[in-house]
Amino acid sequence: MEEVSGRVLFSRNADKQLYPASLAKIMTLYIIFEELQGKNLALNSRVSISKLAASRSPSKLYLKPGESISVEEAILSLVTKSANDVATAIAEKISVSEPEFAKRMTRKAKALGMSRTIFKNASGLPNRSQKSTARDMAKLGIAIRRDFPEYFHYFSNEFFLYKGQKYKNHNRLLKAFKGTDGIKTGYIGASGFNLVASTERDGVRLIGVVFGGKTSKSRDLHMIKLLTNQFKRVKPLQMASASITAPLPRPEKKDNTSTTGILGSIVPPISKPKIIIRSIPSKSVDTYVKTDNSWSIQVGSFSRKISAHKAAIKARRSASSILAAIPADISLVMRGELPLWRVRFEGLDEPSARAACVELYQSGNACFALPEIIAKTNSL
């Protein structure tokens, strides 16, 4: 799948429900990032290990009941070691229990357009009812980088040092295939060897998903072949040099492939966005005042300005019945020392904002509907 347009360049059995194994941890990490972004957690928050978490089968860190680990260490252990004990512990930290956390995972999956995915635990350990598809996992692979660019770098860590021990990342494509910077492997006996990979070359980013490899090596070779073939087919989008008012063309259908374009029909070109320079401090004690009836929707924050432009265009197309005549507000904001380009559509009423989010969710886009606010001080 091509990240920006959502075009499926190649598929085979893409909607067959299979066991995701540790690919489930991608959703666990998505929710961790959501909690960090909402300031319900901090990277240095402590996560306690319960008896249940400590009892989980390997792969794990072999933490003992009563021990604790920081949220950042938890993230790294999930990305590299794929630690099942940590997955349960973080689920219990965020929700009342791991089953409740799994319900949240499933709700989020539906919101992201993962219509054939059901989660039953935070780790991916065997459960007959825990199913997903290659297409759904591709959507998740796109969503986690799009929605949390400030945290996606964790997926590129080749190892994790903890208590003097070095845990290597199971994703060998980080070294074996140029341009790969994430995201996750998975394996249980019933699933075979699974992999979601994110790779960028010449301004084009592809998300590849393989379920059911017989060995980790054959899975990796299949993924490399899959990505190599599609990089040859897809042309880089020349968005940087083109005017952002030019609409993207409808994806062409290719013969003898399972290609599916999901951009929909062409809508009026996007208005040139206003660029507003703002600074958001890492910690703020400011208070805010809600306006009477003006709402906005936010479709993501991006590390690159060009990615924000593309996301704005895609959102306009996905919810064209509401957003076609509304200019995108693309603002440069600071999250700590990290500059991000935030995409919003403003000046909506509440019913329109919520309806737009429904349309965006159904097409696999992120969306947050929020009342417009005015800060009482000079910080945003």
C-alpha positions as CSV (number, residue, x, y, z in Angstrom):
1,M,0.0,0.0,0.0
2,E,1.3,3.5,-0.9
3,E,1.1,5.6,2.2
4,V,-0.1,9.0,1.1
5,S,-2.8,7.9,-1.4
6,G,-3.8,4.6,0.3
7,R,-3.5,2.9,-3.1
8,V,-3.2,-0.9,-2.9
9,L,-0.5,-1.7,-5.4
10,F,-0.6,-5.5,-4.9
11,S,-2.7,-7.8,-2.8
12,R,-3.3,-11.6,-2.4
13,N,-5.7,-12.9,0.2
14,A,-5.6,-9.4,1.7
15,D,-8.9,-9.7,3.5
16,K,-8.5,-13.2,4.9
17,Q,-8.8,-13.2,8.7
18,L,-5.7,-14.7,10.3
19,Y,-3.9,-14.6,13.6
20,P,-1.9,-11.3,13.9
21,A,0.5,-12.7,16.7
22,S,2.7,-9.9,17.9
23,L,1.5,-7.5,15.2
24,A,-1.2,-6.9,17.8
25,K,1.5,-4.9,19.7
26,I,1.4,-2.3,17.0
27,M,-2.1,-1.4,18.3
28,T,-0.9,-1.6,21.9
29,L,1.8,0.9,20.9
30,Y,-0.7,3.1,19.1
31,I,-2.7,3.4,22.3
32,I,0.4,4.1,24.4
33,F,1.3,7.0,22.0
34,E,-2.3,8.2,22.3
35,E,-2.0,8.3,26.0
36,L,1.4,10.1,25.8
37,Q,-0.1,12.7,23.4
38,G,-3.0,13.2,25.7
39,K,-0.6,13.6,28.6
40,N,-2.2,10.8,30.5
41,L,1.2,9.1,30.5
42,A,4.8,10.5,30.4
43,L,7.8,8.6,29.0
44,N,9.2,8.4,32.6
45,S,5.9,7.1,34.1
46,R,6.4,3.8,35.9
47,V,4.6,0.6,34.9
48,S,4.3,-2.1,37.6
49,I,4.5,-5.8,36.8
50,S,1.6,-7.9,38.2
51,K,1.6,-11.6,38.8
52,L,-0.5,-12.1,35.7
53,A,2.0,-10.0,33.6
54,A,5.0,-11.9,35.0
55,S,3.3,-15.2,34.1
56,R,3.1,-14.5,30.4
57,S,5.0,-16.9,28.2
58,P,8.0,-15.8,26.2
59,S,9.1,-13.7,24.4
60,K,9.5,-11.5,27.5
61,L,11.9,-9.6,29.8
62,Y,11.3,-12.0,32.7
63,L,10.3,-9.2,35.0
64,K,9.1,-10.2,38.5
65,P,5.9,-9.2,40.2
66,G,6.4,-5.9,42.0
67,E,9.1,-4.7,39.6
68,S,8.5,-1.7,37.4
69,I,9.6,-0.3,34.1
70,S,9.3,3.1,32.6
71,V,6.9,3.8,29.7
72,E,9.8,4.5,27.4
73,E,11.5,1.2,28.3
74,A,8.1,-0.5,27.8
75,I,7.9,1.0,24.3
76,L,11.4,-0.2,23.4
77,S,10.8,-3.7,24.8
78,L,7.6,-4.0,22.8
79,V,9.3,-2.8,19.6
80,T,12.5,-4.9,19.8
81,K,12.0,-7.9,22.2
82,S,8.3,-8.0,21.7
83,A,7.9,-8.6,25.4
84,N,4.6,-10.2,26.4
85,D,5.0,-9.5,30.1
86,V,5.4,-5.8,29.4
87,A,2.4,-5.8,27.0
88,T,0.1,-7.1,29.7
89,A,1.6,-4.7,32.3
90,I,1.0,-1.7,30.1
91,A,-2.5,-2.8,29.3
92,E,-3.2,-3.0,33.1
93,K,-1.6,0.4,33.6
94,I,-3.9,2.1,31.0
95,S,-7.1,0.2,31.5
96,V,-8.8,-1.6,34.4
97,S,-7.6,-5.0,33.0
98,E,-6.1,-6.5,29.8
99,P,-9.5,-7.6,28.5
100,E,-10.8,-4.0,28.9
101,F,-7.7,-2.8,27.1
102,A,-8.3,-5.2,24.3
103,K,-11.8,-3.8,23.9
104,R,-10.3,-0.4,23.5
105,M,-7.9,-1.8,20.9
106,T,-10.8,-3.2,18.9
107,R,-12.7,0.0,19.1
108,K,-9.7,1.9,17.9
109,A,-9.3,-0.6,15.1
110,K,-12.8,0.0,13.9
111,A,-12.3,3.8,14.1
112,L,-9.2,3.4,11.8
113,G,-11.2,1.4,9.2
114,M,-9.8,-2.0,10.3
115,S,-13.2,-3.6,9.8
116,R,-12.1,-7.2,10.0
117,T,-9.9,-7.0,13.1
118,I,-10.7,-8.1,16.7
119,F,-8.2,-7.9,19.5
120,K,-8.4,-10.1,22.7
121,N,-5.1,-9.2,24.4
122,A,-2.3,-6.7,24.2
123,S,0.4,-9.1,23.2
124,G,-0.9,-11.2,20.4
125,L,-0.5,-14.4,22.4
126,P,-2.8,-17.2,21.1
127,N,-6.6,-16.6,21.2
128,R,-9.0,-18.1,18.7
129,S,-11.0,-15.0,18.5
130,Q,-8.1,-12.6,17.9
131,K,-8.0,-12.0,14.1
132,S,-6.9,-9.5,11.6
133,T,-6.1,-9.2,7.9
134,A,-3.2,-8.0,5.8
135,R,-5.2,-5.0,4.6
136,D,-6.2,-4.0,8.1
137,M,-2.6,-4.2,9.3
138,A,-1.5,-2.0,6.4
139,K,-4.0,0.6,7.5
140,L,-2.6,0.4,11.1
141,G,1.0,0.7,9.8
142,I,0.0,3.9,8.0
143,A,-2.0,5.3,10.9
144,I,0.6,5.0,13.6
145,R,3.2,6.9,11.6
146,R,0.7,9.5,10.4
147,D,-0.9,10.1,13.8
148,F,2.3,9.9,16.0
149,P,5.3,11.0,13.9
150,E,7.1,12.2,17.1
151,Y,7.1,8.6,18.4
152,F,7.6,6.5,15.2
153,H,11.4,6.7,15.5
154,Y,11.1,4.0,18.2
155,F,10.4,1.4,15.5
156,S,13.8,2.0,13.9
157,N,15.8,1.0,17.0
158,E,17.9,-2.0,16.1
159,F,18.4,-3.0,19.8
160,F,17.3,-2.2,23.3
161,L,19.6,-2.2,26.3
162,Y,18.0,-3.2,29.6
163,K,19.8,-4.0,32.9
164,G,23.0,-4.7,31.0
165,Q,21.4,-7.0,28.4
166,K,21.1,-6.3,24.8
167,Y,17.8,-7.2,23.0
168,K,18.0,-7.1,19.2
169,N,15.1,-6.0,17.0
170,H,13.4,-9.0,15.3
171,N,12.8,-6.8,12.2
172,R,15.8,-7.6,10.1
173,L,14.7,-5.5,7.2
174,L,16.0,-2.5,9.1
175,K,19.4,-3.6,8.0
176,A,18.6,-5.8,5.0
177,F,16.4,-3.5,2.9
178,K,17.4,0.1,2.2
179,G,14.9,2.7,3.4
180,T,13.1,0.5,6.0
181,D,12.5,2.3,9.3
182,G,9.9,0.0,10.9
183,I,7.7,-1.5,12.1
184,K,7.0,-5.0,13.6
185,T,7.3,-8.8,13.4
186,G,5.0,-11.4,14.8
187,Y,4.9,-15.2,15.4
188,I,2.9,-17.9,17.0
189,G,2.6,-21.4,15.9
190,A,-0.9,-20.9,14.5
191,S,0.0,-17.8,12.5
192,G,3.4,-18.5,11.0
193,F,5.9,-15.6,10.6
194,N,4.2,-12.2,10.1
195,L,5.7,-8.8,9.3
196,V,4.6,-5.2,8.7
197,A,7.3,-3.1,7.1
198,S,7.5,0.6,6.3
199,T,10.0,1.7,3.7
200,E,10.6,5.0,2.0
201,R,12.6,5.6,-1.3
202,D,12.7,8.7,-3.4
203,G,9.9,10.4,-1.6
204,V,7.5,7.4,-1.9
205,R,6.7,5.3,1.2
206,L,5.2,1.8,1.0
207,I,3.7,-0.3,3.7
208,G,4.1,-4.0,3.1
209,V,2.3,-6.8,5.1
210,V,3.1,-10.5,5.1
211,F,1.1,-13.1,7.0
212,G,2.0,-16.8,7.4
213,G,5.7,-17.1,6.4
214,K,7.0,-20.6,6.9
215,T,10.3,-19.2,8.3
216,S,11.4,-15.8,9.3
217,K,14.0,-15.8,6.5
218,S,11.4,-16.8,3.8
219,R,9.0,-14.2,5.1
220,D,11.7,-11.5,4.9
221,L,12.7,-12.5,1.4
222,H,9.1,-12.4,0.3
223,M,8.7,-8.9,1.8
224,I,11.8,-7.7,0.0
225,K,10.6,-9.0,-3.3
226,L,7.1,-7.5,-2.7
227,L,8.5,-4.1,-1.9
228,T,11.1,-4.1,-4.7
229,N,8.5,-4.9,-7.3
230,Q,6.1,-2.2,-6.2
231,F,8.8,0.5,-5.9
232,K,9.5,-0.2,-9.6
233,R,5.9,0.3,-10.5
234,V,4.9,3.4,-8.4
235,K,6.2,6.8,-9.6
236,P,7.3,9.3,-6.9
237,L,4.7,11.9,-6.3
238,Q,6.1,15.3,-7.3
239,M,4.2,17.2,-4.6
240,A,7.2,19.3,-3.5
241,S,7.5,21.0,-6.9
242,A,3.9,21.1,-7.9
243,S,1.3,23.6,-6.7
244,I,-0.7,22.3,-3.8
245,T,-3.8,23.5,-5.5
246,A,-3.5,20.8,-8.2
247,P,-5.7,17.8,-7.4
248,L,-4.2,14.4,-7.3
249,P,-5.2,12.2,-10.3
250,R,-7.4,9.1,-9.7
251,P,-5.2,6.0,-9.4
252,E,-5.0,4.1,-12.7
253,K,-6.1,0.5,-12.7
254,K,-3.4,-1.9,-13.6
255,D,-4.1,-5.1,-15.6
256,N,-3.6,-8.5,-14.0
257,T,-3.3,-7.1,-10.4
258,S,-5.4,-6.7,-7.4
259,T,-4.9,-3.0,-7.3
260,T,-7.6,-1.0,-5.5
261,G,-7.7,2.8,-5.5
262,I,-9.5,4.2,-2.4
263,L,-9.2,8.0,-3.1
264,G,-12.7,8.2,-4.6
265,S,-13.7,10.9,-7.0
266,I,-11.9,14.1,-7.8
267,V,-13.2,17.1,-5.7
268,P,-12.5,20.8,-6.1
269,P,-8.8,21.6,-5.6
270,I,-7.8,22.4,-2.0
271,S,-7.4,26.0,-1.2
272,K,-3.9,27.2,-0.4
273,P,-3.6,26.7,3.4
274,K,-2.8,29.5,5.7
275,I,0.5,28.8,7.5
276,I,0.4,29.9,11.2
277,I,3.5,29.7,13.2
278,R,2.7,28.7,16.8
279,S,4.7,27.3,19.7
280,I,3.3,24.6,22.0
281,P,5.3,24.2,25.2
282,S,6.0,20.7,26.5
283,K,4.3,21.6,29.8
284,S,1.6,24.2,30.1
285,V,-0.6,25.3,32.9
286,D,-2.7,27.6,30.8
287,T,-6.5,27.4,30.8
288,Y,-8.7,27.6,27.8
289,V,-12.2,29.0,27.1
290,K,-14.5,27.1,24.7
291,T,-16.2,29.1,22.0
292,D,-20.0,28.9,21.7
293,N,-20.6,26.8,18.6
294,S,-17.4,26.7,16.5
295,W,-15.8,23.3,16.0
296,S,-12.7,22.0,14.2
297,I,-11.4,18.6,13.1
298,Q,-7.8,17.6,13.3
299,V,-6.5,14.9,10.9
300,G,-2.9,14.6,12.0
301,S,0.5,16.1,12.8
302,F,3.4,15.5,10.5
303,S,7.2,15.9,10.7
304,R,7.2,17.1,7.0
305,K,5.3,20.0,5.5
306,I,4.7,18.0,2.3
307,S,3.1,15.2,4.3
308,A,0.7,17.6,5.9
309,H,-0.3,18.9,2.4
310,K,-1.0,15.4,1.2
311,A,-3.0,14.5,4.3
312,A,-5.1,17.7,3.8
313,I,-5.8,16.8,0.2
314,K,-6.7,13.2,1.1
315,A,-9.0,14.4,3.9
316,R,-10.8,16.8,1.6
317,R,-11.5,13.9,-0.8
318,S,-12.5,11.4,1.8
319,A,-15.1,13.8,3.4
320,S,-15.8,15.9,0.3
321,S,-19.5,16.4,1.1
322,I,-18.5,18.5,4.1
323,L,-14.9,19.6,3.6
324,A,-14.9,20.4,-0.2
325,A,-15.3,24.1,0.3
326,I,-13.3,24.5,3.5
327,P,-9.6,25.5,3.4
328,A,-7.2,23.5,5.4
329,D,-5.3,25.1,8.2
330,I,-1.8,23.8,8.2
331,S,0.1,25.1,11.2
332,L,3.7,24.7,12.3
333,V,3.6,23.9,16.0
334,M,6.3,22.8,18.5
335,R,5.9,19.8,20.7
336,G,8.9,20.2,23.0
337,E,11.8,20.7,20.6
338,L,10.1,18.8,17.8
339,P,8.5,20.9,15.0
340,L,5.3,19.4,13.6
341,W,2.9,20.4,10.8
342,R,-0.6,20.1,12.1
343,V,-3.6,19.7,9.8
344,R,-7.0,21.1,10.8
345,F,-10.3,22.1,9.2
346,E,-11.9,25.0,11.2
347,G,-15.2,26.9,11.3
348,L,-17.5,23.8,11.5
349,D,-20.5,23.4,13.7
350,E,-20.5,20.3,16.0
351,P,-22.8,18.1,13.8
352,S,-20.7,18.8,10.7
353,A,-17.4,18.2,12.6
354,R,-18.6,14.8,13.9
355,A,-20.1,13.8,10.5
356,A,-16.8,14.6,8.8
357,C,-15.0,12.4,11.3
358,V,-17.4,9.6,10.6
359,E,-16.6,9.8,6.9
360,L,-12.9,10.0,7.5
361,Y,-13.0,7.0,9.9
362,Q,-14.8,5.0,7.3
363,S,-12.1,5.7,4.7
364,G,-9.3,4.8,7.2
365,N,-8.3,8.3,8.2
366,A,-7.6,9.6,11.6
367,C,-9.9,12.4,12.9
368,F,-10.5,14.3,16.1
369,A,-13.5,16.6,16.5
370,L,-12.9,19.3,19.0
371,P,-14.5,22.6,20.0
372,E,-12.4,25.7,19.1
373,I,-10.8,27.3,22.2
374,I,-9.2,30.5,23.1
375,A,-6.2,30.5,25.4
376,K,-6.3,33.0,28.3
377,T,-2.5,33.5,28.0
378,N,-0.2,33.9,25.0
379,S,0.7,30.2,24.7
380,L,-1.4,27.8,22.6
